[in-house]
Amino acid sequence: MAILAACLSACSGSGSGDAGRRDAAATASGEQASAMTAGNDQRMRAAGGGHGGHLDGGVDSKPGKGHDHEGISEDTSRGLKGRDRDGNGIRDDIDQLIAQKFSPTPEVKRAAEQKARALQAMMEASTKATVHKAVYELGRSTACIFKVIPENNAQDAKIRQAISQEIEAYTANTRERLLKYMDSNRLAGGGYFSQPPEPVCD
């Protein structure tokens, strides 16, 4: 999505000064391009049947309960928010996803949670002001992921990509959520987004 590309300037690298930022941006650009390609493939499947086959009518027959995907009971209920029983700003199924796949260290878990909140805020944003604030927070979350997973080896790149790609796919996992997320991306078009200053992690 365009919004993810706009967040690339938020990434910081292991080098120093402008050269380090350029190296980080190049690394991030390659990773994000792969993530966007895979994410777009998932969204194309969603348009014709869903992330898990539940988007044809927008929701499951039982509100609030979706199908099991990799052992995660995906929330395909009506509305943008879904279930958040602990009130931490992250849907319960995405909390489960993060706990299961993106919690090798407390720092990585917190960075993934920050990404999830930023993506949810982006999906819910309905004005240019709220979209631009959400874009800024997405930039911070991307920079935070690079801060806690800083290496440029293939394994770390794969983890960084998976965090953004999979949480994004879960966030926009019904027709209603997907269409709203796309609307928010359109609202963000043409904006200029600068690199967020420290602290980038919540």
Secondary structure as the mmCIF struct_conf table of DSSP 4:
data_model
#
loop_
_struct_conf.conf_type_id
_struct_conf.id
_struct_conf.beg_label_comp_id
_struct_conf.beg_label_asym_id
_struct_conf.beg_label_seq_id
_struct_conf.end_label_comp_id
_struct_conf.end_label_asym_id
_struct_conf.end_label_seq_id
HELX_RH_AL_P HELX_RH_AL_P1 ALA A 2 ALA A 6
HELX_RH_3T_P HELX_RH_3T_P1 CYS A 7 ALA A 10
BEND BEND1 SER A 14 GLY A 15
HELX_RH_AL_P HELX_RH_AL_P2 GLY A 17 GLY A 48
TURN_TY1_P TURN_TY1_P1 GLY A 49 GLY A 49
BEND BEND2 HIS A 51 GLY A 53
BEND BEND3 ASP A 56 VAL A 59
BEND BEND4 SER A 61 LYS A 62
TURN_TY1_P TURN_TY1_P2 PRO A 63 GLY A 64
STRN STRN1 ASP A 68 HIS A 69
TURN_TY1_P TURN_TY1_P3 GLU A 70 GLY A 71
STRN STRN2 ILE A 72 SER A 73
BEND BEND5 ARG A 78 LYS A 81
TURN_TY1_P TURN_TY1_P4 ARG A 85 ASP A 86
BEND BEND6 ASN A 88 ILE A 90
HELX_RH_AL_P HELX_RH_AL_P3 ASP A 92 LYS A 101
BEND BEND7 PHE A 102 PHE A 102
BEND BEND8 PRO A 104 THR A 105
HELX_RH_AL_P HELX_RH_AL_P4 PRO A 106 GLU A 124
BEND BEND9 THR A 127 THR A 127
HELX_RH_AL_P HELX_RH_AL_P5 LYS A 128 VAL A 148
BEND BEND10 ILE A 149 ILE A 149
BEND BEND11 ASN A 153 ASN A 153
HELX_RH_AL_P HELX_RH_AL_P6 ALA A 154 THR A 171
TURN_TY1_P TURN_TY1_P5 ALA A 172 ALA A 172
BEND BEND12 THR A 174 THR A 174
HELX_RH_AL_P HELX_RH_AL_P7 ARG A 175 ALA A 188
TURN_TY1_P TURN_TY1_P6 GLY A 189 GLY A 190
HELX_LH_PP_P HELX_LH_PP_P1 SER A 194 PRO A 197
BEND BEND13 GLU A 198 GLU A 198
HELX_LH_PP_P HELX_LH_PP_P2 PRO A 199 PRO A 199
#
